[in-house]
């Protein structure tokens, strides 16, 4: 369903009576990222339009994080304030009947008026998937980076990730264009593991810099292919040599896996591990 010709009313809506939290999945292929942008198709705007049509006034949707153009989400989290008679736990069903097929509201729930999807999050976790077979495969192309140029050593990538644990100034992995005033990130978990033809890299942190994961993966692949040494990789981010970080991994391999909260109203089955791992069985 499209909303191009539906007039949006100004956001002078009545005092909110309740706050709704959403767990959202989307295929990022045909989106210009999460955040609303002028004359671009974004996830935030599509959902805001649907909510606004239902309520009759403009609503702002607050997301836990901003994914880039082409990046997917298995369990993005957002909230909005509403009035009316729709129970909070029914919003998922109602919205799904208005939204395009590349967005799905997995669940909705009532939260307190002080609960915030962005500021209340304890962590965000991303998974990047690489497909390492020589021969391409159409059915994995939308969700992975087809990397066949050289063998990748997951042990080397894991060794490169280990020093990143903890709180660091990661300006080397910070793309230009961000409004964030600093580059401090607390990395809480980082792992690389193989599943047959697929190599997965997962990073969990309190927050992420603009473009951070794709820039990081781009360099980790250089380490895994032995094009770059472990010591050189560590030196680059330790001394913030942003000019030496040349390449970002393509967006389709990246997915926002989940967002964690100390007070989350959803069971783990809704949000914790909803991204299937690609696997071949021979």
N, C-alpha and C positions, 0 to 999 in steps of 0.2 A: 504494500500500500504506500502511495506517495502523498506528500503533504505540501507540494510546491505551491498550490493555489489556496491553501488554507490560511486565512489571516490570523496572525498571532496578536493577542491582546497584550497590553502592557502588564508588567508584573506587579500591579497594585491589587494583589489578591488578599482575601481576608486573612486574619491571623491564623497561622498554621495550628492545626489541632493534633497532628501526629506526624512522626518522621518514619520513613520507609527505607529500609536497607535492601539492596539488590545484589545478588550474585549473577554476574553477566558473562556469557561466552560469546565470542565473535571470531569470525574468520576475517583476518585483516587484509586479505588480498585486494579488495576493491575499496578500501577505506584509506583516507589520508590521515590516518592516526586516530587517536581517541579524542583529542581536544577540538572543540568547535573552532572552525576557521572559515573565513569569508570565501564563498564560492567554491568550497571543497566539501566532499562527502566525508563526514566523520561520524564515529560511533556516538559520541556525546549528543550531537545535534539530532540524530535519528531518534534516539530514545527521548530526548527532551520534547521533540515535536509530538511524539505519540502521547506522552504524559499530558502535554498542554491541550491536545485535542480532547482528551478524556475529561480533563478538569475544566476546560474553558478559559484558562489563563496561562500565561507563560510561567514555566518552572525551570529552575536551574538544577542540574544534576551534578553532584560533587563526586568525582572519582577518586579512587585510592592512588592512582598513578596515571601517567600519560604515556601510552605506547606510541611508537613511531608509525609512519606510513608502512603498511604491509605486514605489521607485526600482529600476531594472534593473541587471544586471551582465553584461557580455560576457566578462570575464576576471577575476573575483575570484580571489584566491589565498588558500589556507589550508593549515595543516599539522596533523597529529596524530601521536601516537606509538602504535605497535602492536607486538604480539607475534604469533607464529603463522607459518603457512606461505604466506600469500598474498603473492606478489611485489609490490613497491611499484608496478610499472608495470601490474599487473592490477587494482588497486583501483578504477580508473575504471569498468571493465566490471562489476565485482561490484556496486559501489554503484548504478550506473544501473538495475540490475534491482530495487532496493529503493526508489528515490526516486520522488516524484511527478513528473508530466510537466512541471511548471514549474521543475524544477531539472535541470541536466545537468552531470555531471563530464566535462569535455572531455578531460582527461588527468591521469595521476598519475605520480609519479616518486619515487625514493629521494633523500633529501638527508641531509646530516650531522646529527648530534644537536644541533649548535650553530646550525643554520640556523633562522631565524625569519621567518614570513610577514609579521609586522607590523614588527618592529624591524629587519629586514634590508632592507626596501624602500627604494629610492633615490627613487622617485616614484610618484604615483598620477595618472591622467589621466581626466577626465570629459568627456563630450560631452553638450551639451544641444541638442535639436532642436525648432524651431518650424515649424509649418505655417501659411503665410501667405495661402492662397487664401481668398476670401470664403466659398465653399461648403464645408460640413463633409464629411469623408470617414471612414466607419466604420473603414476598414482602416488608417488612420494614427493614429486616436484613441488607441490604447493606448501609442503610442511618441512622442507629440509634444504640444506645447501649441498648440492651434488659436488663433493670434493673428491676427485680421483687423480689429481696431478702427482701426488706422492703419498706413500704410506704414512699414516698418522700413529704416533706412539702415545697411547693414552697415559702411560706411566710418566712420560715427560711432561705432558700437560698437567697432570695431577701435581707433579713436583713444582711446576710453575705457579699453580694456584695456592699452594700451602702458605707461602709468605704473605699472601694477600689477606689472610685471616686477621681480624682485628680492625681497629680504626686507623685509616690512612687518608692522606691527602692525595686523591687520585685525579689530579688535573690532567694527566696524560691521556685519560680516557673520557674527557669532557668535550663534547662537540661545541663549536661556536653557535651562538644563538640562544643559549639558555639564559634565563633571568635569575637563576640561582646565584647567590652572592659568594658561595664557597664551594669547595670540592671535597669536603670531608665525608667519608663514607665508612660505616662500620659493617664490614663483611662478616656475616655470622656463620655461613656455610659455603663450601665450594667443592665440587667434585666433578670428576670426569670418569665415565664408564662406558663400556662397549656392550652393545647388544647385536651380535652378528655383524651385519653390514652397516649398522648405525652406531655413531658415536654421539653420546649425550654429554653436554656440559651444563651443570646446574649451579647457579649463584643465588645466594640469599643474603640480603642486606637490609638495614633499617630504611634505606632509600637508595635511589639510583640517579646518577647524573644523566644529563641529556646525551643519548647515544652511547652510553657507557658499555653496555653488554656487547653490542656489535663491534665496537672498537677493540674491546678486550678479546673477544673470540677471534677476531682477525689476527691479532698478535699471537694468541695461543696456538693457532694453526701453524704459524711460522715456527713456533717452538716444537710442536708435535711432528712436523716434517723435517726437523733439524736444520731448517734454514736460519734459525736464530737460536743462540745459546740461552740456557737458563739464566746465566749471570747477566747477559745483556738485557734480557726481558725485565729482570728485577731492577736493574740499574735505571732503565728508562722510566718506569713508573715511580721509583723511589725519588729520583731527582727531577721528576715532572717534565720530562723532555717531550712535550706534546708534539713538537715538529717532527719527531721520529716515528710517530704513529700514523702510518700512511693510509691504511685500508680498513674499512669496516666490513664485517661479514654481511651478506645479503639478508634482508629482513624476514623472508619467509621461513627461515629456520628457527626463528625466535618466538617464544610464547610466554606470556605472563602466566605462570603456573598456578600461583595462589598468593593471597594476602592474609596475614595472620593478625589476630586481635586478642587482647586479654579478655574481652567481653564480647564474644561473637554469638549472635542468636541462631546460627545455623549448625546442624550436625555435620561432622566431618565428611560424611558421604556426599554432601552437597558441594563442597568446595576444596577438599584437601588434595585429592589426586584424580582429577577428572580428565586429564589429557592422556589418551591411549598412547603407548609406545609402539612405534612402527617396528615390525619384526617379520622376518621371513623364516619359514620352516621348510627344510629340504629333507 
